[in-house]
Amino acid sequence: MLPCAYLSHRLLAKYYGLRVLGGIQGVLLTMAMLGAIIGPIFAGGVYDVMDSYRPAFVLLALTAVTGAIVILMMGRRPTWTGDVVVAPTT
């Protein structure tokens, strides 16, 4: 967990800059905690109705794949020069 957390902090800092890193981390960690609370309750409800965890796991896996695709679509990080953001060239 620790190397992954270090990598995500480093990537967020490089991509968005240190000025907004705290706010972004707050939103991300809040969403992660909500997922950690809601996920097991959702999976348990699906198990009670369908007598299998498979539909819940498939839906959660599709959600994770969708998130990965969205992250990959972000493109190259902008170049920071002081307070000015220079858009990357293609």
C-alpha positions in Angstrom: 0.0 0.0 0.0 2.7 2.4 0.9 4.6 2.4 -2.4 1.3 2.8 -4.3 0.3 5.7 -2.1 3.7 7.4 -2.5 3.4 7.0 -6.3 -0.1 8.5 -6.5 1.0 11.5 -4.3 4.0 12.1 -6.5 2.0 11.8 -9.8 -0.7 14.2 -8.5 1.9 16.7 -7.4 3.6 16.6 -10.8 0.4 16.7 -12.8 -1.5 19.4 -10.9 1.1 21.2 -8.9 1.6 21.5 -5.1 -0.8 24.4 -4.7 -3.9 22.3 -5.2 -2.5 18.9 -4.1 -4.1 19.0 -0.6 -7.6 19.7 -2.0 -7.3 17.0 -4.6 -6.1 14.5 -2.0 -9.0 15.4 0.2 -11.5 14.7 -2.5 -9.8 11.5 -3.5 -9.5 10.1 0.0 -13.1 11.0 0.8 -14.3 9.1 -2.3 -12.1 6.2 -1.4 -13.6 6.0 2.1 -17.2 6.2 0.7 -16.3 3.4 -1.6 -14.9 1.4 1.3 -18.1 1.9 3.2 -20.7 1.4 0.4 -18.9 -1.4 -1.5 -19.3 -4.2 1.0 -22.9 -3.2 1.7 -23.7 -3.2 -2.0 -22.0 -6.6 -2.5 -23.9 -8.0 0.5 -27.2 -6.7 -0.9 -26.4 -8.3 -4.3 -25.6 -11.6 -2.6 -28.8 -11.5 -0.6 -30.9 -11.0 -3.8 -29.0 -13.1 -6.3 -27.2 -15.6 -4.0 -23.9 -14.8 -5.7 -21.2 -12.1 -5.5 -20.4 -12.3 -9.2 -22.7 -9.5 -10.4 -21.4 -7.1 -7.8 -17.8 -8.0 -8.6 -18.4 -7.6 -12.3 -20.0 -4.2 -11.8 -17.2 -3.0 -9.5 -14.5 -4.3 -12.0 -16.2 -2.5 -14.8 -16.2 0.7 -12.7 -12.5 0.3 -12.0 -11.7 -0.3 -15.7 -13.7 2.8 -16.6 -11.8 4.8 -14.1 -8.5 3.5 -15.6 -9.6 4.5 -19.1 -10.5 8.0 -17.9 -7.1 8.4 -16.3 -5.3 7.2 -19.4 -7.3 9.8 -21.5 -5.9 12.7 -19.4 -3.0 13.1 -21.7 0.4 14.6 -21.0 0.8 16.7 -17.9 1.0 20.5 -18.4 4.3 22.4 -17.9 4.3 24.7 -14.9 6.2 27.9 -15.1 5.5 29.9 -12.0 1.8 30.6 -11.8 1.3 30.1 -15.6 0.3 26.8 -17.1 1.7 26.0 -20.5 -0.4 23.5 -22.4 1.5 20.5 -23.8 2.0 20.4 -27.5 1.1 17.4 -29.5 
